Amino acid sequence: MMTTEARAGHGPVVILADGTFDVPAAERVARELQAAPDLEVRIDLTQVRDFHDFGVAVLARALVSRRRVDVRGLRTHQIRLLKYLGIDALGEPTHASDAHPA
């Protein structure tokens, strides 16, 4: 499930995702990003319970051309994967238990 919340003139466009973040979910996020090319965007993945690596790769492809995107809710593995794919500065892991190297 994914929802988009736009606050006209007050803060970023917020894209919320929950459940499983797989390729179809990542493609929906990518479409939402394309629909807001010049706006500040926050992607909230804090309610995602399962991340598929291919979904994270699709997200990386969508983030490459963006300047103003704040991604929240990623865990250590997803942050590391995005860094391998050339996306940096996404912040700290959501869960303290994920902060330890695997």
DOVEXPA-374761 format. One record per residue: chain; x negated, y negated, z of N, C-alpha, C in turn. Coordinates in nm, 2 decimals, padded with zeros to 4 digits. Each point is the difference from the previous one (the first is absolute). Example, Ala and Ser with C-alpha at 12.3 -4.5 7.8 and 13.67 -1.06 7.14 Angstrom:
<site c="A" n_xx="-01.32" n_yy="00.57" n_zz="00.78" ca_xx="00.09" ca_yy="-00.12" ca_zz="00.00" c_xx="-00.09" c_yy="-00.12" c_zz="00.00"/>
<site c="A" n_xx="00.04" n_yy="-00.11" n_zz="-00.07" ca_xx="-00.09" ca_yy="-00.11" ca_zz="00.00" c_xx="00.08" c_yy="-00.11" c_zz="00.08"/>
//
This chain:
<site c="A" n_xx="-00.09" n_yy="00.12" n_zz="00.00" ca_xx="00.09" ca_yy="-00.12" ca_zz="00.00" c_xx="-00.09" c_yy="-00.12" c_zz="00.00"/>
<site c="A" n_xx="00.04" n_yy="-00.10" n_zz="-00.07" ca_xx="-00.08" ca_yy="-00.13" ca_zz="-00.01" c_xx="00.10" c_yy="-00.11" c_zz="-00.01"/>
<site c="A" n_xx="-00.03" n_yy="-00.11" n_zz="00.07" ca_xx="00.08" ca_yy="-00.12" ca_zz="-00.01" c_xx="-00.10" c_yy="-00.12" c_zz="-00.02"/>
<site c="A" n_xx="00.06" n_yy="-00.10" n_zz="-00.06" ca_xx="-00.07" ca_yy="-00.13" ca_zz="-00.02" c_xx="00.07" c_yy="-00.11" c_zz="00.07"/>
<site c="A" n_xx="-00.07" n_yy="-00.08" n_zz="00.07" ca_xx="00.06" ca_yy="-00.11" ca_zz="00.07" c_xx="-00.07" c_yy="-00.13" c_zz="-00.04"/>
<site c="A" n_xx="00.07" n_yy="-00.09" n_zz="-00.06" ca_xx="-00.06" ca_yy="-00.12" ca_zz="-00.05" c_xx="00.05" c_yy="-00.12" c_zz="00.09"/>
<site c="A" n_xx="-00.09" n_yy="-00.07" n_zz="00.05" ca_xx="00.03" ca_yy="-00.12" ca_zz="00.08" c_xx="-00.03" c_yy="-00.12" c_zz="-00.09"/>
<site c="A" n_xx="00.10" n_yy="-00.06" n_zz="-00.06" ca_xx="-00.02" ca_yy="-00.12" ca_zz="-00.09" c_xx="-00.07" c_yy="-00.11" c_zz="00.07"/>
<site c="A" n_xx="-00.12" n_yy="-00.03" n_zz="-00.04" ca_xx="-00.08" ca_yy="-00.11" ca_zz="00.05" c_xx="-00.06" c_yy="00.01" c_zz="00.14"/>
<site c="A" n_xx="00.04" n_yy="00.11" n_zz="00.07" ca_xx="-00.05" ca_yy="00.02" ca_zz="00.14" c_xx="-00.07" c_yy="00.13" c_zz="00.01"/>
<site c="A" n_xx="-00.13" n_yy="00.00" n_zz="-00.02" ca_xx="-00.08" ca_yy="00.12" ca_zz="00.02" c_xx="00.00" c_yy="00.09" c_zz="-00.12"/>
<site c="A" n_xx="-00.06" n_yy="00.12" n_zz="00.01" ca_xx="-00.02" ca_yy="00.08" ca_zz="-00.12" c_xx="00.12" c_yy="00.09" c_zz="-00.03"/>
<site c="A" n_xx="00.00" n_yy="00.05" n_zz="-00.12" ca_xx="00.09" ca_yy="00.10" ca_zz="-00.04" c_xx="-00.04" c_yy="00.13" c_zz="00.07"/>
<site c="A" n_xx="00.09" n_yy="00.07" n_zz="00.06" ca_xx="-00.04" ca_yy="00.12" ca_zz="00.08" c_xx="00.06" c_yy="00.12" c_zz="-00.07"/>
<site c="A" n_xx="-00.09" n_yy="00.10" n_zz="-00.03" ca_xx="00.04" ca_yy="00.13" ca_zz="-00.06" c_xx="-00.01" c_yy="00.10" c_zz="00.11"/>
<site c="A" n_xx="00.11" n_yy="00.06" n_zz="00.04" ca_xx="00.00" ca_yy="00.10" ca_zz="00.11" c_xx="00.01" c_yy="00.14" c_zz="-00.06"/>
<site c="A" n_xx="-00.08" n_yy="00.09" n_zz="00.05" ca_xx="00.01" ca_yy="00.14" ca_zz="-00.05" c_xx="00.01" c_yy="00.09" c_zz="00.13"/>
<site c="A" n_xx="00.07" n_yy="00.11" n_zz="-00.01" ca_xx="-00.01" ca_yy="00.10" ca_zz="00.11" c_xx="00.01" c_yy="00.14" c_zz="-00.06"/>
<site c="A" n_xx="-00.01" n_yy="00.10" n_zz="00.09" ca_xx="00.00" ca_yy="00.13" ca_zz="-00.05" c_xx="-00.13" c_yy="00.05" c_zz="-00.06"/>
<site c="A" n_xx="00.00" n_yy="00.05" n_zz="-00.12" ca_xx="-00.12" ca_yy="00.05" ca_zz="-00.07" c_xx="-00.04" c_yy="-00.10" c_zz="-00.10"/>
<site c="A" n_xx="-00.13" n_yy="-00.03" n_zz="00.00" ca_xx="-00.05" ca_yy="-00.10" ca_zz="-00.10" c_xx="-00.07" c_yy="00.09" c_zz="-00.10"/>
<site c="A" n_xx="00.07" n_yy="00.04" n_zz="-00.10" ca_xx="-00.05" ca_yy="00.08" ca_zz="-00.11" c_xx="-00.01" c_yy="-00.09" c_zz="-00.13"/>
<site c="A" n_xx="-00.02" n_yy="00.07" n_zz="-00.11" ca_xx="-00.02" ca_yy="-00.08" ca_zz="-00.13" c_xx="00.13" c_yy="-00.08" c_zz="-00.03"/>
<site c="A" n_xx="00.12" n_yy="00.06" n_zz="00.01" ca_xx="00.12" ca_yy="-00.08" ca_zz="-00.04" c_xx="00.01" c_yy="-00.12" c_zz="00.10"/>
<site c="A" n_xx="-00.03" n_yy="00.02" n_zz="00.13" ca_xx="00.01" ca_yy="-00.12" ca_zz="00.09" c_xx="-00.10" c_yy="-00.10" c_zz="-00.03"/>
<site c="A" n_xx="-00.12" n_yy="00.04" n_zz="-00.04" ca_xx="-00.11" ca_yy="-00.10" ca_zz="-00.04" c_xx="00.04" c_yy="-00.07" c_zz="-00.12"/>
<site c="A" n_xx="00.06" n_yy="00.07" n_zz="-00.10" ca_xx="00.04" ca_yy="-00.07" ca_zz="-00.12" c_xx="00.11" c_yy="-00.10" c_zz="00.03"/>
<site c="A" n_xx="00.09" n_yy="00.03" n_zz="00.09" ca_xx="00.10" ca_yy="-00.10" ca_zz="00.04" c_xx="-00.06" c_yy="-00.13" c_zz="00.06"/>
<site c="A" n_xx="-00.10" n_yy="00.03" n_zz="00.08" ca_xx="-00.08" ca_yy="-00.12" ca_zz="00.06" c_xx="-00.07" c_yy="-00.08" c_zz="-00.11"/>
<site c="A" n_xx="-00.06" n_yy="00.07" n_zz="-00.09" ca_xx="-00.06" ca_yy="-00.06" ca_zz="-00.12" c_xx="00.09" c_yy="-00.09" c_zz="-00.08"/>
<site c="A" n_xx="00.12" n_yy="00.05" n_zz="-00.02" ca_xx="00.11" ca_yy="-00.08" ca_zz="-00.07" c_xx="00.04" c_yy="-00.12" c_zz="00.08"/>
<site c="A" n_xx="00.01" n_yy="00.01" n_zz="00.13" ca_xx="00.03" ca_yy="-00.11" ca_zz="00.08" c_xx="-00.11" c_yy="-00.10" c_zz="00.00"/>
<site c="A" n_xx="-00.12" n_yy="00.04" n_zz="00.00" ca_xx="-00.12" ca_yy="-00.09" ca_zz="-00.01" c_xx="00.01" c_yy="-00.08" c_zz="-00.14"/>
<site c="A" n_xx="00.03" n_yy="00.07" n_zz="-00.10" ca_xx="00.00" ca_yy="-00.06" ca_zz="-00.13" c_xx="00.12" c_yy="-00.10" c_zz="-00.01"/>
<site c="A" n_xx="00.10" n_yy="00.02" n_zz="00.08" ca_xx="00.12" ca_yy="-00.09" ca_zz="-00.01" c_xx="-00.03" c_yy="-00.13" c_zz="00.08"/>
<site c="A" n_xx="-00.11" n_yy="00.00" n_zz="00.08" ca_xx="-00.04" ca_yy="-00.12" ca_zz="00.08" c_xx="-00.14" c_yy="-00.04" c_zz="-00.03"/>
<site c="A" n_xx="-00.03" n_yy="-00.03" n_zz="-00.13" ca_xx="-00.14" ca_yy="-00.02" ca_zz="-00.03" c_xx="-00.08" c_yy="-00.11" c_zz="00.07"/>
<site c="A" n_xx="00.07" n_yy="-00.11" n_zz="00.03" ca_xx="-00.07" ca_yy="-00.11" ca_zz="00.06" c_xx="00.03" c_yy="-00.03" c_zz="00.14"/>
<site c="A" n_xx="00.08" n_yy="00.10" n_zz="00.06" ca_xx="00.04" ca_yy="-00.02" ca_zz="00.14" c_xx="-00.09" c_yy="00.07" c_zz="00.10"/>
<site c="A" n_xx="00.00" n_yy="-00.04" n_zz="00.12" ca_xx="-00.07" ca_yy="00.07" ca_zz="00.11" c_xx="00.09" c_yy="00.12" c_zz="00.03"/>
<site c="A" n_xx="-00.07" n_yy="00.12" n_zz="00.01" ca_xx="00.08" ca_yy="00.12" ca_zz="00.02" c_xx="-00.06" c_yy="00.08" c_zz="00.12"/>
<site c="A" n_xx="00.09" n_yy="00.05" n_zz="00.09" ca_xx="-00.04" ca_yy="00.09" ca_zz="00.10" c_xx="00.06" c_yy="00.14" c_zz="-00.03"/>
<site c="A" n_xx="-00.09" n_yy="00.10" n_zz="00.00" ca_xx="00.05" ca_yy="00.14" ca_zz="-00.01" c_xx="00.00" c_yy="00.06" c_zz="00.13"/>
<site c="A" n_xx="00.11" n_yy="00.04" n_zz="00.05" ca_xx="00.01" ca_yy="00.06" ca_zz="00.14" c_xx="00.02" c_yy="00.15" c_zz="-00.01"/>
<site c="A" n_xx="-00.10" n_yy="00.07" n_zz="00.03" ca_xx="00.00" ca_yy="00.15" ca_zz="-00.01" c_xx="00.00" c_yy="00.06" c_zz="00.14"/>
<site c="A" n_xx="00.04" n_yy="-00.08" n_zz="00.10" ca_xx="-00.01" ca_yy="00.05" ca_zz="00.14" c_xx="00.10" c_yy="00.11" c_zz="00.03"/>
<site c="A" n_xx="00.10" n_yy="00.01" n_zz="-00.08" ca_xx="00.10" ca_yy="00.11" ca_zz="00.02" c_xx="-00.02" c_yy="00.12" c_zz="-00.08"/>
<site c="A" n_xx="-00.11" n_yy="00.00" n_zz="-00.08" ca_xx="-00.03" ca_yy="00.12" ca_zz="-00.09" c_xx="-00.06" c_yy="00.11" c_zz="00.09"/>
<site c="A" n_xx="00.06" n_yy="00.12" n_zz="-00.01" ca_xx="-00.05" ca_yy="00.11" ca_zz="00.08" c_xx="-00.10" c_yy="00.09" c_zz="-00.07"/>
<site c="A" n_xx="00.00" n_yy="-00.01" n_zz="-00.13" ca_xx="-00.09" ca_yy="00.09" ca_zz="-00.08" c_xx="-00.05" c_yy="-00.08" c_zz="-00.12"/>
<site c="A" n_xx="-00.13" n_yy="00.00" n_zz="-00.02" ca_xx="-00.06" ca_yy="-00.07" ca_zz="-00.11" c_xx="-00.06" c_yy="00.11" c_zz="-00.09"/>
<site c="A" n_xx="00.03" n_yy="-00.01" n_zz="-00.13" ca_xx="-00.06" ca_yy="00.09" ca_zz="-00.10" c_xx="-00.11" c_yy="-00.08" c_zz="-00.06"/>
<site c="A" n_xx="-00.12" n_yy="00.06" n_zz="-00.02" ca_xx="-00.12" ca_yy="-00.07" ca_zz="-00.06" c_xx="00.03" c_yy="-00.05" c_zz="-00.13"/>
<site c="A" n_xx="00.08" n_yy="00.07" n_zz="-00.09" ca_xx="00.02" ca_yy="-00.06" ca_zz="-00.13" c_xx="00.09" c_yy="-00.12" c_zz="00.01"/>
<site c="A" n_xx="00.09" n_yy="-00.01" n_zz="00.10" ca_xx="00.08" ca_yy="-00.12" ca_zz="00.02" c_xx="-00.09" c_yy="-00.12" c_zz="00.04"/>
<site c="A" n_xx="-00.10" n_yy="00.03" n_zz="00.08" ca_xx="-00.09" ca_yy="-00.10" ca_zz="00.04" c_xx="-00.08" c_yy="-00.05" c_zz="-00.12"/>
<site c="A" n_xx="-00.04" n_yy="00.09" n_zz="-00.09" ca_xx="-00.07" ca_yy="-00.04" ca_zz="-00.12" c_xx="00.08" c_yy="-00.09" c_zz="-00.09"/>
<site c="A" n_xx="00.13" n_yy="00.03" n_zz="-00.01" ca_xx="00.09" ca_yy="-00.08" ca_zz="-00.08" c_xx="00.01" c_yy="-00.14" c_zz="00.07"/>
<site c="A" n_xx="00.01" n_yy="00.00" n_zz="00.13" ca_xx="00.00" ca_yy="-00.13" ca_zz="00.07" c_xx="-00.13" c_yy="-00.08" c_zz="-00.03"/>
<site c="A" n_xx="-00.11" n_yy="00.07" n_zz="00.00" ca_xx="-00.13" ca_yy="-00.07" ca_zz="-00.02" c_xx="00.00" c_yy="-00.07" c_zz="-00.14"/>
<site c="A" n_xx="00.05" n_yy="00.07" n_zz="-00.10" ca_xx="00.01" ca_yy="-00.05" ca_zz="-00.14" c_xx="00.09" c_yy="-00.13" c_zz="00.00"/>
<site c="A" n_xx="00.11" n_yy="00.00" n_zz="00.08" ca_xx="00.09" ca_yy="-00.11" ca_zz="00.00" c_xx="-00.07" c_yy="-00.12" c_zz="00.08"/>
<site c="A" n_xx="-00.08" n_yy="00.03" n_zz="00.09" ca_xx="-00.06" ca_yy="-00.11" ca_zz="00.09" c_xx="-00.12" c_yy="-00.06" c_zz="-00.07"/>
<site c="A" n_xx="-00.06" n_yy="00.06" n_zz="-00.10" ca_xx="-00.13" ca_yy="-00.05" ca_zz="-00.06" c_xx="00.02" c_yy="-00.14" c_zz="-00.05"/>
<site c="A" n_xx="00.11" n_yy="-00.04" n_zz="-00.06" ca_xx="00.01" ca_yy="-00.13" ca_zz="-00.06" c_xx="00.07" c_yy="-00.10" c_zz="00.10"/>
<site c="A" n_xx="00.03" n_yy="00.04" n_zz="00.12" ca_xx="00.07" ca_yy="-00.09" ca_zz="00.09" c_xx="-00.10" c_yy="-00.07" c_zz="00.09"/>
<site c="A" n_xx="00.03" n_yy="-00.13" n_zz="00.04" ca_xx="-00.08" ca_yy="-00.07" ca_zz="00.09" c_xx="00.06" c_yy="-00.01" c_zz="00.14"/>
<site c="A" n_xx="00.13" n_yy="-00.02" n_zz="00.00" ca_xx="00.07" ca_yy="-00.03" ca_zz="00.13" c_xx="00.09" c_yy="00.12" c_zz="00.03"/>
<site c="A" n_xx="-00.06" n_yy="00.10" n_zz="00.05" ca_xx="00.08" ca_yy="00.12" ca_zz="00.05" c_xx="-00.05" c_yy="00.04" c_zz="00.13"/>
<site c="A" n_xx="00.09" n_yy="00.01" n_zz="00.10" ca_xx="-00.03" ca_yy="00.05" ca_zz="00.13" c_xx="00.06" c_yy="00.14" c_zz="00.01"/>
<site c="A" n_xx="-00.08" n_yy="00.11" n_zz="00.02" ca_xx="00.05" ca_yy="00.13" ca_zz="00.01" c_xx="-00.01" c_yy="00.04" c_zz="00.15"/>
<site c="A" n_xx="00.11" n_yy="00.05" n_zz="00.06" ca_xx="00.00" ca_yy="00.04" ca_zz="00.14" c_xx="00.05" c_yy="00.14" c_zz="00.01"/>
<site c="A" n_xx="-00.06" n_yy="00.07" n_zz="00.09" ca_xx="00.05" ca_yy="00.14" ca_zz="00.03" c_xx="-00.09" c_yy="00.11" c_zz="-00.05"/>
<site c="A" n_xx="-00.11" n_yy="-00.04" n_zz="-00.06" ca_xx="-00.09" ca_yy="00.10" ca_zz="-00.06" c_xx="-00.08" c_yy="00.06" c_zz="00.12"/>
<site c="A" n_xx="-00.04" n_yy="00.13" n_zz="-00.02" ca_xx="-00.08" ca_yy="00.07" ca_zz="00.10" c_xx="-00.14" c_yy="00.00" c_zz="-00.06"/>
<site c="A" n_xx="-00.09" n_yy="00.05" n_zz="00.08" ca_xx="-00.15" ca_yy="00.00" ca_zz="-00.03" c_xx="-00.02" c_yy="00.07" c_zz="-00.14"/>
<site c="A" n_xx="00.06" n_yy="00.11" n_zz="-00.02" ca_xx="-00.03" ca_yy="00.07" ca_zz="-00.12" c_xx="00.05" c_yy="-00.08" c_zz="-00.12"/>
<site c="A" n_xx="00.12" n_yy="-00.06" n_zz="00.00" ca_xx="00.04" ca_yy="-00.08" ca_zz="-00.11" c_xx="-00.08" c_yy="-00.12" c_zz="-00.02"/>
<site c="A" n_xx="-00.05" n_yy="-00.07" n_zz="00.11" ca_xx="-00.08" ca_yy="-00.11" ca_zz="-00.02" c_xx="-00.13" c_yy="00.04" c_zz="-00.06"/>
<site c="A" n_xx="-00.06" n_yy="00.11" n_zz="00.04" ca_xx="-00.12" ca_yy="00.05" ca_zz="-00.06" c_xx="00.02" c_yy="00.03" c_zz="-00.15"/>
<site c="A" n_xx="00.11" n_yy="00.07" n_zz="-00.03" ca_xx="00.02" ca_yy="00.03" ca_zz="-00.14" c_xx="00.02" c_yy="-00.13" c_zz="-00.09"/>
<site c="A" n_xx="00.07" n_yy="-00.10" n_zz="00.05" ca_xx="00.01" ca_yy="-00.12" ca_zz="-00.07" c_xx="-00.14" c_yy="-00.07" c_zz="-00.02"/>
<site c="A" n_xx="-00.08" n_yy="00.01" n_zz="00.10" ca_xx="-00.14" ca_yy="-00.06" ca_zz="-00.01" c_xx="-00.07" c_yy="00.07" c_zz="-00.11"/>
<site c="A" n_xx="00.01" n_yy="00.14" n_zz="-00.01" ca_xx="-00.07" ca_yy="00.07" ca_zz="-00.10" c_xx="00.05" c_yy="-00.04" c_zz="-00.14"/>
<site c="A" n_xx="00.13" n_yy="-00.04" n_zz="-00.01" ca_xx="00.06" ca_yy="-00.04" ca_zz="-00.12" c_xx="-00.02" c_yy="-00.15" c_zz="-00.03"/>
<site c="A" n_xx="-00.08" n_yy="-00.07" n_zz="00.08" ca_xx="-00.03" ca_yy="-00.14" ca_zz="-00.03" c_xx="00.09" c_yy="-00.10" c_zz="00.07"/>
<site c="A" n_xx="00.08" n_yy="00.04" n_zz="00.09" ca_xx="00.09" ca_yy="-00.09" ca_zz="00.08" c_xx="-00.06" c_yy="-00.02" c_zz="00.14"/>
<site c="A" n_xx="-00.03" n_yy="-00.12" n_zz="00.04" ca_xx="-00.06" ca_yy="-00.02" ca_zz="00.13" c_xx="00.08" c_yy="-00.10" c_zz="00.08"/>
<site c="A" n_xx="-00.04" n_yy="-00.01" n_zz="00.13" ca_xx="00.05" ca_yy="-00.10" ca_zz="00.09" c_xx="00.15" c_yy="00.02" c_zz="00.02"/>
<site c="A" n_xx="00.04" n_yy="00.12" n_zz="00.04" ca_xx="00.14" ca_yy="00.02" ca_zz="00.03" c_xx="00.04" c_yy="00.01" c_zz="00.14"/>
<site c="A" n_xx="-00.10" n_yy="-00.01" n_zz="00.09" ca_xx="00.03" ca_yy="-00.01" ca_zz="00.14" c_xx="-00.04" c_yy="00.13" c_zz="00.07"/>
<site c="A" n_xx="00.05" n_yy="00.01" n_zz="00.12" ca_xx="-00.03" ca_yy="00.12" ca_zz="00.09" c_xx="00.11" c_yy="00.10" c_zz="-00.02"/>
<site c="A" n_xx="-00.03" n_yy="00.12" n_zz="00.04" ca_xx="00.10" ca_yy="00.11" ca_zz="-00.01" c_xx="00.12" c_yy="-00.03" c_zz="00.10"/>
<site c="A" n_xx="00.11" n_yy="00.05" n_zz="-00.03" ca_xx="00.12" ca_yy="-00.02" ca_zz="00.08" c_xx="-00.01" c_yy="00.07" c_zz="00.13"/>
<site c="A" n_xx="-00.04" n_yy="00.13" n_zz="00.00" ca_xx="00.00" ca_yy="00.08" ca_zz="00.13" c_xx="-00.15" c_yy="00.00" c_zz="00.05"/>
<site c="A" n_xx="-00.01" n_yy="-00.02" n_zz="00.13" ca_xx="-00.13" ca_yy="00.00" ca_zz="00.07" c_xx="-00.06" c_yy="00.14" c_zz="-00.02"/>
<site c="A" n_xx="00.07" n_yy="00.10" n_zz="00.00" ca_xx="-00.05" ca_yy="00.14" ca_zz="-00.01" c_xx="-00.06" c_yy="00.02" c_zz="-00.14"/>
<site c="A" n_xx="00.04" n_yy="-00.08" n_zz="-00.10" ca_xx="-00.06" ca_yy="00.01" ca_zz="-00.13" c_xx="-00.13" c_yy="-00.07" c_zz="-00.02"/>
<site c="A" n_xx="-00.04" n_yy="-00.08" n_zz="00.11" ca_xx="-00.12" ca_yy="-00.08" ca_zz="-00.01" c_xx="-00.13" c_yy="00.08" c_zz="00.00"/>
<site c="A" n_xx="00.01" n_yy="00.13" n_zz="00.04" ca_xx="-00.12" ca_yy="00.08" ca_zz="00.01" c_xx="-00.02" c_yy="00.07" c_zz="-00.13"/>
<site c="A" n_xx="-00.13" n_yy="00.00" n_zz="-00.04" ca_xx="-00.03" ca_yy="00.07" ca_zz="-00.13" c_xx="00.04" c_yy="00.14" c_zz="00.00"/>
<site c="A" n_xx="00.04" n_yy="00.04" n_zz="-00.12" ca_xx="00.05" ca_yy="00.14" ca_zz="-00.02" c_xx="-00.12" c_yy="00.10" c_zz="00.00"/>
//
